[in-house]
Amino acid sequence: MPYELFFDADFSKDVDRLDKSVREQLRKIILKIKQNPYVGKRLKGYSNFFRVRFGIFRVIYFIEGDKIYFKRVRKRDEVYRNV
């Protein structure tokens, strides 16, 4: 099933703050999520929110049908605020 990707404004701002090498890692993570969105761990307390860990960063996203919405990408100690 092909999934459509959508990026929240906060996600885009977070990406702009990342170093170039981290952005390249993030690109690979996004492609991996697009192939199998259930690769991430489910967030406790949320039915369709997931997280993927890479290095000290976390990607938070949720799935609705055939759409994947990316919410945040930040360091672990910052990402879970205001999800």
Summary of the structure (lengths in Angstrom):
residues: 83
radius of gyration: 11.8
end to end distance: 26.8
largest distance: 33.6
contacts: 220
relative contact order: 0.23
helix: 37%
strand: 35%
